[in-house]
Amino acid sequence: MTRNDYREADAQHRSYRAVVTWQQRISGSGCELLEEVIYKTIDPTESTTQYIDDLQPLIPGEVTEKALTNLKQCFLDQDQETLNLVSEMMVMAVTSSCS
């Protein structure tokens, strides 16, 4: 492994830890389905294909699938700082609306 490979692996590990921490903080809000969808949307380790497969029962048609594919790709294109900020915002939004 090169030094760059180690940096990338470390960044992915930190990213995963941030998402897991967020999921732990939001769990128990009373909106389990919403929690799951948000978690999968923000999770940088979940591919677009897996995301669509996981949400398939909630997708009424092709237009929605395309929109969700684009949404997931937007999150995959973000840096870790942005994902952390979105995670913080989601914690506040979900816990205040589902409590």
Backbone hydrogen bonds, N-H to C=O, Kabsch-Sander energy under -0.5 kcal/mol:
donor,donor_aa,acceptor,acceptor_aa,energy
6,Y,2,T,-1.8
7,R,3,R,-2.0
8,E,4,N,-2.5
9,A,5,D,-2.4
10,D,6,Y,-2.4
11,A,7,R,-2.5
12,Q,8,E,-2.4
13,H,9,A,-2.2
14,R,10,D,-2.5
15,S,11,A,-2.3
16,Y,12,Q,-2.5
17,R,13,H,-2.4
18,A,14,R,-2.2
19,V,15,S,-2.0
20,V,16,Y,-2.6
21,T,17,R,-2.6
22,W,18,A,-2.1
23,Q,19,V,-2.6
24,Q,20,V,-2.4
25,R,21,T,-2.0
26,I,22,W,-1.9
27,S,23,Q,-1.7
29,S,26,I,-1.0
35,E,31,C,-2.8
36,E,32,E,-2.4
37,V,33,L,-2.3
38,I,34,L,-2.5
39,Y,35,E,-2.7
40,K,36,E,-2.5
41,T,37,V,-2.1
42,I,38,I,-2.3
43,D,39,Y,-2.2
46,E,43,D,-1.1
47,S,45,T,-0.6
51,Y,47,S,-2.4
52,I,48,T,-2.4
53,D,49,T,-2.3
54,D,50,Q,-2.8
55,L,51,Y,-2.0
56,Q,52,I,-0.8
56,Q,53,D,-0.7
58,L,55,L,-2.5
59,I,55,L,-0.6
59,I,56,Q,-1.4
65,E,61,G,-2.1
66,K,62,E,-2.4
67,A,63,V,-2.2
68,L,64,T,-2.7
69,T,65,E,-2.3
70,N,66,K,-2.2
71,L,67,A,-2.4
72,K,68,L,-2.7
73,Q,69,T,-2.1
74,C,70,N,-2.0
75,F,71,L,-1.7
76,L,72,K,-2.3
77,D,73,Q,-1.6
78,Q,75,F,-1.2
83,L,79,D,-2.0
84,N,80,Q,-2.5
85,L,81,E,-2.1
86,V,82,T,-2.5
87,S,83,L,-2.4
88,E,84,N,-2.3
89,M,85,L,-2.2
90,M,86,V,-2.4
91,V,87,S,-2.2
92,M,88,E,-1.9
93,A,89,M,-2.5
94,V,90,M,-2.9
95,T,91,V,-2.1
96,S,92,M,-1.6
97,S,93,A,-1.9
98,C,94,V,-2.2
99,S,95,T,-0.7
